[in-house]
Amino acid sequence: MVKSGSIAKFMKIPKSSQLYFFLMPFETKMIIEYLIQYDCVILSDRSQNSIPSECKSFDNISQSFCCPRRFFNDVKMNKISNSAYFIDSFISPVVEIDASVLREKQLSRGRLYFRGGYLGRDKWISYPNELYDLYKGLKSFMKKTILTKDREYLGYISKGSRNFVQEGGNLTQF
């Protein structure tokens, strides 16, 4: 992971970037361990109040968001009912993680998504370089440690998901 502000100052940060993948649940836990190691907070996509909820259990994780812990207070929530709030990922400095979901013999495609900022009142509001550093570090970790060069449905196949397919499982995209 690149330290904040070091190399990112000289790189052009894209408005958005994404990585599609197929991961088994144990490989998703490897990503979460990586994020915790770098003092990132992993947030549930919804909360019962206007404060983002940190994920406490990662057993049934599907969509979540992560950011460096120091950005936690910058995450915005939208109220959709009296007891339900969702992260506004369009204006919050977060990286989206849509984990692969395993249902019996089907493994869905997941996605890692980075947004570099948003269009505010007639101008582009950029997120701090540290968020892009997080995305690039996580993407690099995944490619070096978990993913193979094989692809299906535009997504990289992990070592575990390749074994899953060899044992009769199917890859799918929802």
C-alpha positions in Angstrom: 0.0 0.0 0.0 1.4 3.4 -1.0 1.6 6.0 1.8 -0.7 8.9 1.5 0.4 11.7 -0.8 3.7 10.1 -1.9 3.3 8.8 -5.4 -0.4 9.7 -5.8 0.5 13.4 -6.1 2.2 12.7 -9.4 -0.4 10.2 -10.8 -3.5 11.1 -12.6 -6.3 9.8 -10.4 -9.2 8.4 -12.6 -12.8 9.6 -12.0 -13.6 5.9 -11.5 -12.1 2.4 -11.8 -13.3 -1.1 -11.1 -12.2 -4.7 -10.9 -14.5 -7.6 -11.4 -13.7 -10.9 -9.8 -14.9 -14.3 -8.5 -13.9 -15.0 -4.9 -14.8 -17.8 -2.5 -15.9 -16.7 1.0 -12.6 -17.5 2.6 -10.8 -15.3 0.0 -13.2 -12.4 0.8 -12.0 -12.8 4.4 -8.4 -12.3 3.2 -9.4 -8.9 1.8 -11.0 -7.9 5.0 -7.9 -8.9 7.0 -5.9 -6.8 4.5 -8.1 -3.8 5.1 -8.0 -4.1 8.9 -4.2 -4.4 8.8 -4.1 -0.9 7.1 -6.5 0.7 9.7 -9.4 0.8 7.3 -13.0 0.7 8.4 -15.4 -1.7 6.7 -18.9 -0.4 6.6 -22.3 -2.1 6.0 -24.2 -0.6 3.1 -27.1 0.2 5.6 -27.6 1.4 9.1 -30.5 1.9 11.5 -29.4 5.5 12.1 -27.6 8.3 10.4 -24.2 7.0 11.5 -22.5 4.4 9.3 -22.4 0.9 10.8 -19.1 -0.9 10.9 -19.3 -4.5 9.9 -18.7 -6.7 12.9 -19.3 -10.1 11.2 -18.1 -10.9 7.8 -19.8 -14.3 7.4 -22.6 -13.1 5.1 -21.0 -10.0 3.6 -22.2 -9.0 0.2 -22.1 -5.2 -0.5 -20.0 -3.2 1.8 -17.8 -0.1 1.7 -14.3 0.6 3.1 -12.3 3.7 3.7 -9.3 4.8 5.8 -10.5 5.2 9.4 -9.9 8.9 9.3 -12.6 9.4 6.6 -15.3 7.7 8.7 -16.9 11.0 9.7 -17.0 12.1 6.0 -19.3 9.2 5.0 -22.8 10.5 4.3 -26.0 8.5 4.9 -29.4 8.9 3.2 -32.6 8.1 5.1 -35.1 5.9 3.2 -37.4 5.1 6.1 -37.7 5.9 9.8 -35.2 3.1 10.7 -33.2 2.6 7.5 -30.3 4.6 6.2 -28.0 3.8 3.2 -24.5 5.0 2.5 -24.5 7.7 -0.2 -21.6 6.3 -2.2 -21.8 9.1 -4.7 -20.6 11.8 -2.3 -18.8 9.7 0.3 -15.1 8.9 0.2 -15.5 5.1 0.1 -14.4 2.2 -2.0 -17.3 -0.2 -2.8 -16.8 -3.9 -2.4 -19.5 -6.1 -3.9 -18.4 -9.6 -2.7 -19.1 -12.7 -4.6 -22.1 -14.6 -3.3 -22.0 -18.4 -3.0 -25.4 -20.1 -3.4 -25.3 -23.9 -3.5 -23.5 -24.5 -6.8 -23.4 -20.9 -8.1 -20.8 -18.2 -7.4 -21.7 -14.7 -8.5 -19.3 -12.1 -9.8 -18.0 -9.5 -7.4 -16.7 -6.0 -7.9 -14.3 -3.5 -6.4 -15.2 0.0 -7.3 -13.4 3.3 -6.8 -14.9 6.7 -7.5 -12.4 9.6 -7.5 -14.9 12.3 -6.5 -18.2 13.7 -7.6 -19.7 16.6 -9.5 -20.7 19.3 -7.0 -22.2 22.6 -7.8 -20.8 23.0 -11.3 -17.3 21.6 -10.4 -15.6 18.3 -9.7 -14.9 17.6 -6.0 -12.0 15.2 -5.8 -11.5 12.7 -2.9 -8.2 12.7 -1.1 -5.3 10.8 -2.8 -5.3 8.4 0.2 -8.6 6.8 -1.0 -7.1 6.1 -4.4 -4.0 4.7 -2.7 -6.3 2.3 -0.7 -8.0 1.2 -3.9 -4.7 0.6 -5.8 -3.2 -1.2 -2.8 -6.2 -3.5 -2.4 -6.4 -4.2 -6.1 -2.7 -5.0 -6.2 -3.0 -7.3 -3.2 -5.9 -9.2 -4.8 -4.1 -9.6 -8.1 -0.8 -10.8 -6.5 -2.2 -13.0 -3.8 -5.7 -14.2 -4.6 -6.6 -13.9 -8.3 -5.3 -15.8 -11.3 -5.0 -14.4 -14.8 -8.0 -16.5 -15.9 -11.2 -14.5 -16.6 -14.9 -15.4 -17.0 -17.7 -12.9 -17.5 -15.0 -10.1 -17.5 -14.0 -11.1 -14.0 -10.8 -12.5 -12.7 -11.1 -16.0 -11.3 -9.5 -16.6 -7.9 -7.6 -19.8 -7.1 -10.4 -20.9 -4.8 -13.2 -20.2 -7.4 -11.2 -22.1 -10.1 -11.2 -25.2 -7.7 -14.9 -24.6 -7.2 -15.6 -24.8 -10.9 -13.4 -27.9 -11.3 -15.5 -29.6 -8.6 -18.7 -28.9 -10.6 -19.7 -25.4 -9.5 -20.8 -22.6 -11.8 -19.8 -19.0 -12.2 -22.5 -16.5 -12.8 -23.1 -12.8 -13.0 -26.3 -11.2 -11.5 
